[in-house]
Amino acid sequence: MKDPFEKNWTNYNNGFPLEDEEVSRLISVTPSGAQFRLSQRPFYLFVHFGMNTATGREWGSGTEKCSDFTIKRIKPKQWVKCAKEAGATGIILTCKHHDGFCLWHSEYTDFSVKNTDFEKDIVRLVSDACHAEGLDFGIYVSPWDMHEKTYGTAAYDDYFCNQLTELLGNYGEISEVWFDGAKGANARAFDYDWQRYYKVVRDLQPQANIAVCGPDIRWVGNEGGKTRKSEYSVVPKYLQNAEIVAHSSQKLESSGAGMKRLTSKDEDLGSRAVLNNESELCWYPAEVDVSIRDNWFWSKDDNVSVKSGKKLFEIYLNSVGNNCTLLLNVPPTDKGVFHSKDVKALKKLGQLVDELYSKPVIVEKLGTLSREDAFVDFSFDSVKKLKFASLSENILLSQRVEAFDIYLKKPNGKFTKAYSGTVIGSKKLAELGGKKCIGARLVIRQSRGIPVISEIGFYE
Ligand code: FUL
C-alpha cells in the first residue's frame, strides 16, 4: 500500500526547491509592526453612519442641507458593548462619506455636524467610547466628495489633507485609515495625491494601517464576504497601487449589490508561479469588508436583511479563519443605536466564536519544525470528536506554508485524511467534521523553507 505520509515538505515539497535564492527572497517579505498588530486583533466593526442615516440613502448627493441631519441622539456606548460581545476589537467610523458631510467639527467646511441641531462632535463621542473600553478606533474618509466645491482641483488635496490632519491629530490613537476607492462614474476626473495623503497619516499616526486605497491592507476584492482559496499576504507590489484598487471599486450607487456578488478575477495573487515573475514584492494582507445587512447605511426597509449569527460565523471562519481580517459593517439606526436584530446576531456570533475555542483537546506552540520532521503527531488521552483545528504561522518570519493535510487517527489506529489546506498565514481554521479519533497528524506538503508554526490547537 502507498504510504500517504511519504511525500512531505522534507523529502518532496511538491517538487519545489525547499531552499534557494528565490525561497529566501519570498520569505524575506514580512509584516510591519502595525500589520502584525492587526493580524493579532483581526476583527473590527465598520460603522456606516451619517447624513445617509437621516435621509435613508446609500450614497447621498452632496446637495443635502445640514438641517437634513435630523438625528437627535446617538449611543456609541451601546455600539462598543455590542462590538465587544461579538468579539470585535475595534470600530472604524465613516467620518466622511461620499456626500462630504463631516461627523466632526471641521474648520474647513460648514457642511458638518457642528451646524446641525445635534451639534456634538460624533467622531469625538465614538472615539472616546472606543478608547474607554480598550477598542481600537479607525477612520473611514472618502476621498470622493460630492459637496466640496474644490473637488477636482489641486486645492482639494489641501482640503483633504487639512481634514486628515484634524482627524489624525485630535482623537487619540487611530489604528486604521480606510481610503475608499469608490467614485461616481460621472464625477469630475481627478487624480488624488495619494502619496501626500499617506505622508500625513505616517507623520501623525505612524502606527496606523492605511487600508484599501493604501499600502498596508489589501481590499479582498468584493463586498460579499468571499475570499480566495489561498489568501497570500506576500503579493506583487503593484497591487498596492491605489488607482488599480479604485478602478475595480464601486462606480454607481446602484452597483452596490453587484460588488457583493463579485468574485475576484485574480484568484491567484501569491503562488510561486505568480511571484517568480515579479521583481518587487510586498506584505499586503487581505481585509474582508462586508455588511450585516444588504446595504451599508441603515434603512428600516433593510431590517429584514440582517444576516443571522450563524451566517456571520460562516463569514468569520472564511475571513479570520482564512488569513484575512474581518471588517463587519453594522449601521446604527436613525435613533443612534444598533437595531435589536443586529444586536441579536452579533451576540450569537460572539457565542459561536467563544464555543469554537471552549473545548480544547491539545494546544501546542510548535515553533520551527525540525528538518527531520516529516509530520507532527498528536495523541489524545481518550477518544475525541474534533470539530476544528486552528493553525497559525509565525508571520514575523513571513508566510511559508503552501500546502498541508490534517489526518485523524481513528480508534482502530488507522489514519484518515480530514482536511487538505493550502496557505496558513496568521490563522487557518480547519473544520474537521466531529468524527471519533484518538490522535491527529499534521503533514506539511509544501513550504517556502522550514515551516514555523507558532500554534496549533485541536478543539472538540
Ligand atoms: C464602497 C462605498 O461606495 C459604499 O457606500 C461603502 O462605503 C463601501 C464600504 O465602500 O466603495
Residues whose N, C-alpha, C, O or C-beta is under 5 A from the ligand:
A	BS01	FUL	E58 D180 A182 Q250 W296
